Amino acid sequence: MVRRLTQRQLRNESGDVMRALDAGESFIVTRNGAPVGDLTPVRRHRFVSRDAALAAFAHAPAIDAEWFRTDIDRLADPDPAPRA
């Protein structure tokens, strides 16, 4: 559940707010009763095992390396010369 937090509360209780963010809570910051921003915890990187990664991509379509390279070259300029 997202908690509402006034601008004043954010200023006066910033330590408590930071600890709550660290614990996974989210906030909507308000000013004069109107929402002005969201505070959400940063998504931390987590380790994914090799087996879990392989399982996630088990049913993904095969990639044609030649087609992939052609597609990338079409989108990106392959000319190694410096730009002016």
C-alpha positions as CSV (number, residue, x, y, z in Angstrom):
1,M,0.0,0.0,0.0
2,V,1.3,3.5,-0.9
3,R,1.3,6.0,1.9
4,R,0.5,9.7,1.4
5,L,3.1,12.1,2.7
6,T,3.0,15.8,2.9
7,Q,6.0,18.0,1.8
8,R,6.4,19.0,5.5
9,Q,6.4,15.4,6.7
10,L,9.0,14.5,4.1
11,R,11.2,17.4,5.3
12,N,10.7,16.8,9.1
13,E,10.7,13.0,9.0
14,S,13.2,12.3,6.2
15,G,15.1,9.7,8.3
16,D,11.9,7.7,9.0
17,V,10.9,8.0,5.3
18,M,14.3,6.7,4.2
19,R,14.1,3.7,6.5
20,A,10.6,3.0,5.2
21,L,11.9,3.2,1.6
22,D,14.7,0.8,2.5
23,A,12.1,-1.6,3.9
24,G,10.2,-1.5,0.6
25,E,7.4,1.1,1.3
26,S,6.3,3.6,-1.3
27,F,5.0,7.1,-0.9
28,I,3.0,9.7,-2.7
29,V,4.3,13.2,-1.8
30,T,1.7,15.9,-1.7
31,R,1.8,19.7,-1.5
32,N,-1.3,21.6,-0.5
33,G,-3.2,18.3,-0.8
34,A,-2.3,17.7,-4.4
35,P,0.1,14.8,-5.4
36,V,3.4,16.1,-6.7
37,G,5.6,13.0,-6.8
38,D,6.2,9.4,-6.1
39,L,8.9,8.0,-3.8
40,T,9.6,4.3,-4.5
41,P,12.4,2.0,-3.4
42,V,15.2,1.4,-5.9
43,R,14.9,-2.1,-7.4
44,R,18.0,-3.9,-6.2
45,H,19.8,-6.2,-8.6
46,R,19.5,-9.8,-7.6
47,F,21.4,-12.9,-8.6
48,V,19.7,-15.2,-11.0
49,S,21.0,-18.7,-11.2
50,R,22.1,-20.2,-14.5
51,D,19.3,-22.7,-14.3
52,A,16.7,-20.1,-13.7
53,A,18.0,-18.0,-16.6
54,L,18.0,-21.0,-19.0
55,A,14.5,-21.9,-17.9
56,A,13.3,-18.3,-18.6
57,F,14.6,-18.4,-22.1
58,A,13.8,-22.1,-22.8
59,H,10.9,-21.3,-25.1
60,A,12.3,-18.1,-26.7
61,P,12.7,-18.2,-30.4
62,A,16.1,-18.9,-31.9
63,I,18.1,-15.9,-33.0
64,D,19.4,-15.9,-36.6
65,A,22.9,-14.3,-36.1
66,E,23.1,-13.0,-39.7
67,W,19.7,-11.4,-39.6
68,F,20.4,-9.9,-36.2
69,R,23.7,-8.3,-37.4
70,T,22.0,-7.0,-40.6
71,D,19.2,-5.5,-38.5
72,I,21.7,-3.8,-36.0
73,D,23.8,-2.4,-38.9
74,R,20.6,-1.0,-40.5
75,L,19.8,0.8,-37.3
76,A,23.3,1.9,-36.3
77,D,25.8,3.6,-38.5
78,P,28.6,1.0,-38.9
79,D,31.1,3.6,-40.3
80,P,34.0,3.8,-37.9
81,A,35.1,7.2,-39.1
82,P,34.7,10.0,-36.5
83,R,31.8,12.3,-37.0
84,A,32.4,16.0,-37.6
